[in-house]
Amino acid sequence: MSRSAISKVQVVILLVVILGGIAGVTYAYLSLNAPHRKTLLVSTTTSLYETGFLDVIKTSFEAKYRDTNVSFISQGTGLAIQTAMRGDADMILVHAPSNEYPFLTGGYGVNRKILAYNFFIIVGPPLDPAHIRGKSVSDSLKQIRSAGLNGTAVWISRGDNSGTYTKEVSLWQLIGLSVRQLRGEKWYLEAGSGMTATLQLANEKRAYTLTDVGTYLQNFRNHNIDLVQIIGATMDLLNVYSAIADNPKNPNMTRTNFASAMQLIRYLASDEGQQLFANYGVSNYGQSLFQPYIPLARSQSNQTLLVWIRGYAFLQGSECPPQFRYQADDLYSPTQTIALQLLASLEWNTERKRAYWTQLLTA
């Protein structure tokens, strides 16, 4: 090889080394000076995951707040709350008010905010062997049990401590039946699984089951099941979704990212966040899978529905009683706070009066 050829090779090698060094220094500089992405862990329910709505929340929120990475832990509401109680999540996004209240009173959570609602539905075989169509929820369950004892109907329960299962247990209790009693009867089966698996088992057994409307529509549209909606959209089947931040004052909450949790709660409560709920599902199902709560509360456009929500999901007359609020700032309206303080100071003669004044003062 000639001396000139060697010189050209050496020049090329030298340029590669120099450019590689510059690239390495540039990458190191950018890495060191790039904004640190905080991680927000949200322990949540399977219905939000199985409908695909969590992906919408993640994409929209992270586009707005680029310094935060949102990760969801999807499980039944009972397990979701336990995860947060152990300090393994920063907040919860769930749908079981009776389980949310101990989370607050136990000192684990603060700043509960109701965000959305929809309805549970009872689905079953198109032929409706128990003949429950058009009946009340209580009468439907009584009739399903009667048909089950006669060998003509089957019920599939989630049986997994989820928000859906919590609702189901309360419905059986309304007609004087306990799950312990039902477990001894052959027509009553427990899936011990998420909603999609439960629906598929009910489909296989030609059985009835309780489901959230979103997961049902998703599975029906995807031809996973041919069960039909038989009972729905009644007060007894109301389903309400709330967010609660971990309590940063609790010493057991060692990893709580309180600031990011509140950022997400405020985002979901904002006009933009509420629109996410309103839009989701419309293009595929012709209806929203999750109805936004805050526009309804502001407009007072459906008093019947508001009374249902307050009766089912309010705690001590409020979505979040004042003693469970921490650095909430503008999350709750001053008017509501003043009304709740007045509400707490009153004495009540009957539950009916209490319900009436709760509705009036929190409107």
C-alpha positions as CSV (number, residue, x, y, z in Angstrom):
1,M,0.0,0.0,0.0
2,S,1.4,3.4,-0.9
3,R,2.3,6.1,1.7
4,S,-0.6,8.3,0.4
5,A,-3.1,5.5,0.8
6,I,-2.0,4.8,4.3
7,S,-2.3,8.5,5.1
8,K,-5.9,8.5,3.9
9,V,-6.8,5.5,6.0
10,Q,-5.2,7.1,9.1
11,V,-7.2,10.3,8.5
12,V,-10.4,8.3,8.2
13,I,-9.7,6.4,11.4
14,L,-8.8,9.7,13.2
15,L,-12.1,11.3,12.0
16,V,-14.1,8.3,13.2
17,V,-12.5,8.4,16.6
18,I,-13.0,12.2,16.9
19,L,-16.7,11.9,15.8
20,G,-17.3,9.0,18.1
21,G,-15.8,10.9,21.0
22,I,-18.0,13.9,20.3
23,A,-21.1,11.7,20.1
24,G,-20.2,10.0,23.4
25,V,-19.7,13.3,25.1
26,T,-22.9,14.7,23.7
27,Y,-24.9,11.6,24.8
28,A,-23.4,11.8,28.3
29,Y,-24.2,15.5,28.5
30,L,-27.8,15.0,27.3
31,S,-28.3,12.1,29.7
32,L,-27.0,14.0,32.7
33,N,-29.0,17.1,31.8
34,A,-32.2,15.3,30.7
35,P,-35.2,16.0,33.0
36,H,-35.6,13.1,35.5
37,R,-38.9,11.2,34.9
38,K,-40.8,10.6,38.1
39,T,-42.7,7.3,38.4
40,L,-46.3,7.3,39.5
41,L,-47.7,3.9,40.5
42,V,-51.5,3.7,40.4
43,S,-53.2,0.6,42.0
44,T,-56.4,0.2,40.2
45,T,-59.3,-2.0,39.1
46,T,-59.5,-4.6,36.3
47,S,-62.5,-2.9,34.7
48,L,-60.5,0.1,33.7
49,Y,-57.7,-2.1,32.4
50,E,-59.8,-4.6,30.5
51,T,-61.7,-1.9,28.7
52,G,-58.4,-0.3,27.6
53,F,-59.2,3.0,29.3
54,L,-56.0,3.0,31.3
55,D,-53.9,3.3,28.1
56,V,-55.9,6.5,27.2
57,I,-55.2,8.0,30.7
58,K,-51.5,7.2,30.4
59,T,-51.0,8.5,26.9
60,S,-53.0,11.7,27.6
61,F,-51.4,12.5,31.0
62,E,-47.8,11.8,30.0
63,A,-48.2,14.0,26.9
64,K,-49.2,16.8,29.2
65,Y,-46.7,16.1,32.0
66,R,-43.6,14.8,30.3
67,D,-41.6,14.5,33.5
68,T,-43.9,11.7,34.9
69,N,-44.2,8.1,33.9
70,V,-47.5,6.5,35.0
71,S,-47.6,2.7,35.7
72,F,-50.8,0.9,36.6
73,I,-51.2,-2.1,38.8
74,S,-54.5,-3.7,37.7
75,Q,-56.3,-6.1,40.1
76,G,-59.5,-6.4,42.0
77,T,-60.4,-3.4,44.1
78,G,-59.8,-5.2,47.3
79,L,-56.2,-6.2,46.3
80,A,-55.7,-2.8,44.7
81,I,-56.4,-1.2,48.1
82,Q,-54.2,-3.7,50.0
83,T,-51.3,-2.9,47.6
84,A,-51.6,0.8,48.4
85,M,-51.9,0.0,52.2
86,R,-48.5,-1.8,52.0
87,G,-47.0,1.3,50.4
88,D,-46.5,-0.4,47.0
89,A,-48.5,2.3,45.1
90,D,-48.9,6.0,45.2
91,M,-52.7,6.2,44.9
92,I,-55.7,4.1,44.1
93,L,-58.3,4.4,41.4
94,V,-61.2,2.1,42.4
95,H,-65.0,1.6,42.6
96,A,-66.1,0.2,46.0
97,P,-67.0,3.0,48.4
98,S,-67.5,0.6,51.3
99,N,-63.9,-0.5,50.9
100,E,-62.6,3.0,50.3
101,Y,-63.9,4.4,53.6
102,P,-61.6,2.2,55.8
103,F,-58.7,3.2,53.6
104,L,-59.4,6.8,54.6
105,T,-60.2,6.2,58.3
106,G,-57.2,3.9,58.7
107,G,-54.9,6.8,57.8
108,Y,-53.8,5.3,54.5
109,G,-55.4,7.8,52.0
110,V,-56.4,11.4,51.6
111,N,-58.2,13.6,49.1
112,R,-60.8,11.2,47.7
113,K,-62.3,12.5,44.5
114,I,-65.3,11.0,42.7
115,L,-64.5,11.0,38.9
116,A,-67.0,8.9,37.0
117,Y,-69.9,6.5,37.2
118,N,-71.7,3.9,35.1
119,F,-73.8,0.9,36.0
120,F,-73.3,-2.8,36.7
121,I,-75.6,-5.0,34.7
122,I,-76.9,-8.5,35.0
123,V,-76.3,-10.6,31.9
124,G,-77.3,-14.0,31.0
125,P,-78.3,-16.4,28.2
126,P,-80.6,-14.9,25.5
127,L,-83.4,-17.4,26.4
128,D,-83.4,-16.1,30.0
129,P,-84.2,-19.4,31.6
130,A,-85.0,-17.8,35.0
131,H,-87.4,-15.3,33.4
132,I,-86.0,-12.2,35.1
133,R,-86.4,-9.7,32.3
134,G,-88.3,-6.6,33.4
135,K,-88.0,-7.4,37.1
136,S,-86.2,-5.5,39.9
137,V,-82.7,-6.5,40.9
138,S,-83.9,-8.1,44.2
139,D,-86.7,-10.1,42.5
140,S,-84.3,-11.1,39.7
141,L,-81.8,-12.6,42.2
142,K,-84.6,-14.4,44.1
143,Q,-85.9,-15.9,40.9
144,I,-82.4,-16.9,39.7
145,R,-81.8,-18.7,43.0
146,S,-85.2,-20.4,42.8
147,A,-84.4,-21.5,39.2
148,G,-81.0,-22.6,40.3
149,L,-82.3,-24.8,43.1
150,N,-84.6,-26.4,40.5
151,G,-81.7,-27.0,38.2
152,T,-82.7,-24.5,35.5
153,A,-80.3,-21.7,36.1
154,V,-76.6,-21.1,37.1
155,W,-74.9,-18.0,38.6
156,I,-71.2,-17.2,38.2
157,S,-69.7,-14.9,40.8
158,R,-66.3,-13.1,40.5
159,G,-65.5,-14.3,44.0
160,D,-62.3,-12.3,44.0
161,N,-62.8,-9.4,46.5
162,S,-63.1,-7.0,43.6
163,G,-65.4,-3.9,43.4
164,T,-67.8,-6.0,41.3
165,Y,-67.8,-8.8,43.8
166,T,-68.3,-6.3,46.7
167,K,-71.4,-5.0,44.8
168,E,-72.7,-8.5,44.3
169,V,-72.3,-9.5,47.9
170,S,-74.4,-6.4,48.9
171,L,-77.1,-7.3,46.5
172,W,-77.4,-10.8,47.9
173,Q,-77.5,-9.3,51.4
174,L,-80.5,-7.2,50.3
175,I,-82.6,-10.3,49.9
176,G,-81.3,-11.9,53.1
177,L,-78.7,-14.3,51.7
178,S,-75.0,-14.6,52.5
179,V,-72.2,-15.7,50.3
180,R,-71.3,-18.4,52.8
181,Q,-74.8,-19.8,52.4
182,L,-74.8,-19.6,48.6
183,R,-71.4,-21.4,48.3
184,G,-73.1,-24.5,49.6
185,E,-75.6,-24.5,46.7
186,K,-74.6,-26.2,43.4
187,W,-76.1,-23.5,41.1
188,Y,-73.8,-20.8,42.6
189,L,-70.2,-21.0,41.2
190,E,-67.2,-18.7,41.8
191,A,-64.7,-17.9,39.1
192,G,-62.1,-16.3,41.3
193,S,-60.9,-14.4,38.3
194,G,-61.2,-11.0,36.6
195,M,-64.3,-9.8,34.7
196,T,-63.4,-11.1,31.3
197,A,-62.6,-14.6,32.6
198,T,-65.8,-14.6,34.6
199,L,-67.9,-13.6,31.6
200,Q,-66.3,-16.3,29.5
201,L,-67.1,-18.9,32.2
202,A,-70.7,-17.6,32.4
203,N,-70.9,-17.9,28.6
204,E,-69.6,-21.5,28.7
205,K,-72.0,-22.5,31.5
206,R,-75.0,-20.5,30.0
207,A,-75.2,-18.7,33.3
208,Y,-76.1,-15.3,34.7
209,T,-73.5,-13.0,36.2
210,L,-73.0,-9.4,37.4
211,T,-70.6,-7.3,35.3
212,D,-69.6,-3.7,34.7
213,V,-71.1,-2.5,31.5
214,G,-67.7,-1.6,29.9
215,T,-66.1,-5.0,30.1
216,Y,-69.3,-6.6,29.0
217,L,-69.5,-4.4,25.8
218,Q,-65.8,-5.0,25.1
219,N,-66.2,-8.8,25.2
220,F,-69.6,-8.8,23.4
221,R,-68.2,-6.7,20.6
222,N,-65.2,-8.9,20.2
223,H,-67.5,-12.0,20.0
224,N,-66.0,-13.5,23.1
225,I,-69.5,-14.0,24.5
226,D,-73.1,-14.0,23.3
227,L,-74.7,-13.3,26.7
228,V,-77.2,-10.5,26.7
229,Q,-77.9,-7.6,29.0
230,I,-81.1,-8.4,31.0
231,I,-81.1,-6.0,34.0
232,G,-79.3,-2.7,34.2
233,A,-79.3,1.1,34.9
234,T,-81.1,0.9,38.2
235,M,-80.2,2.5,41.5
236,D,-79.1,-0.8,43.0
237,L,-76.6,-1.3,40.2
238,L,-74.9,2.0,40.3
239,N,-71.1,1.9,39.9
240,V,-68.9,4.9,41.0
241,Y,-65.2,5.4,40.4
242,S,-63.0,7.4,42.7
243,A,-59.3,8.3,43.1
244,I,-57.5,8.5,46.5
245,A,-54.0,9.6,47.1
246,D,-51.8,7.8,49.6
247,N,-51.5,9.7,52.9
248,P,-48.0,11.2,52.9
249,K,-48.2,11.7,56.7
250,N,-48.5,7.9,57.2
251,P,-44.9,6.6,58.1
252,N,-45.7,3.3,56.4
253,M,-46.1,4.9,53.0
254,T,-42.4,4.9,52.4
255,R,-42.4,5.5,48.6
256,T,-45.4,7.8,48.3
257,N,-45.1,10.2,45.3
258,F,-47.8,12.5,46.7
259,A,-47.2,15.4,44.3
260,S,-47.6,13.2,41.2
261,A,-50.6,11.4,42.6
262,M,-52.4,14.8,43.2
263,Q,-51.3,15.9,39.7
264,L,-53.1,12.9,38.2
265,I,-56.2,13.3,40.4
266,R,-56.5,17.0,39.4
267,Y,-56.0,16.1,35.8
268,L,-58.7,13.5,35.8
269,A,-61.0,16.0,37.6
270,S,-60.2,18.8,35.1
271,D,-62.4,19.5,32.0
272,E,-59.8,17.8,29.9
273,G,-59.7,14.7,32.1
274,Q,-63.5,14.5,32.4
275,Q,-63.7,14.7,28.6
276,L,-61.6,11.5,28.4
277,F,-64.3,9.7,30.3
278,A,-67.1,11.2,28.3
279,N,-65.5,10.2,24.9
280,Y,-64.2,6.7,25.7
281,G,-66.3,4.1,24.0
282,V,-68.5,6.3,21.9
283,S,-66.9,5.5,18.6
284,N,-66.9,1.8,19.1
285,Y,-70.1,1.2,21.2
286,G,-72.2,4.3,20.5
287,Q,-72.1,5.2,24.2
288,S,-69.6,6.3,26.8
289,L,-68.3,3.5,28.9
290,F,-67.6,5.8,31.9
291,Q,-69.8,8.8,32.5
292,P,-68.0,11.9,33.9
293,Y,-69.3,12.8,37.3
294,I,-68.1,16.4,37.7
295,P,-70.1,18.0,34.9
296,L,-73.2,16.3,36.3
297,A,-72.5,17.7,39.8
298,R,-71.9,21.2,38.4
299,S,-75.0,21.3,36.1
300,Q,-77.3,19.6,38.6
301,S,-79.1,18.3,35.4
302,N,-80.2,15.0,36.8
303,Q,-81.3,15.2,40.4
304,T,-82.4,11.6,40.6
305,L,-79.0,10.4,39.5
306,L,-77.2,12.8,41.9
307,V,-79.3,11.5,44.8
308,W,-78.3,7.9,43.8
309,I,-74.6,8.8,43.7
310,R,-74.7,10.7,47.0
311,G,-76.6,7.9,48.7
312,Y,-74.2,5.2,47.4
313,A,-70.8,6.8,47.1
314,F,-70.7,9.8,49.5
315,L,-69.0,9.3,52.9
316,Q,-70.4,11.2,55.8
317,G,-72.3,13.3,53.3
318,S,-69.3,14.2,51.1
319,E,-67.1,12.7,48.4
320,C,-64.3,13.3,50.9
321,P,-65.0,14.5,54.5
322,P,-62.8,17.5,55.5
323,Q,-60.8,15.5,58.0
324,F,-59.4,13.3,55.2
325,R,-58.2,16.2,53.1
326,Y,-54.5,17.2,52.9
327,Q,-53.1,20.1,50.9
328,A,-56.2,19.7,48.6
329,D,-56.2,23.4,47.7
330,D,-58.9,23.9,45.0
331,L,-59.8,20.2,44.6
332,Y,-63.1,20.8,46.5
333,S,-65.3,23.9,46.1
334,P,-65.4,26.3,49.1
335,T,-69.2,26.2,48.9
336,Q,-69.3,22.5,49.5
337,T,-66.8,22.7,52.4
338,I,-68.9,25.3,54.2
339,A,-72.1,23.3,53.6
340,L,-70.5,20.2,55.0
341,Q,-69.3,22.0,58.1
342,L,-72.9,23.1,58.6
343,L,-74.2,19.6,57.9
344,A,-71.9,18.2,60.5
345,S,-73.2,20.6,63.2
346,L,-76.9,19.6,62.7
347,E,-78.8,17.0,64.6
348,W,-81.1,14.6,62.8
349,N,-84.3,13.0,63.8
350,T,-84.6,10.6,61.0
351,E,-82.4,9.2,58.2
352,R,-84.9,10.6,55.7
353,K,-84.2,14.1,57.0
354,R,-80.5,13.6,57.0
355,A,-80.6,12.4,53.3
356,Y,-82.8,15.4,52.4
357,W,-80.4,18.0,54.0
358,T,-77.4,16.2,52.7
359,Q,-78.7,16.5,49.2
360,L,-79.6,20.2,49.7
361,L,-76.4,21.3,51.3
362,T,-74.0,19.5,49.0
363,A,-75.8,20.5,45.8
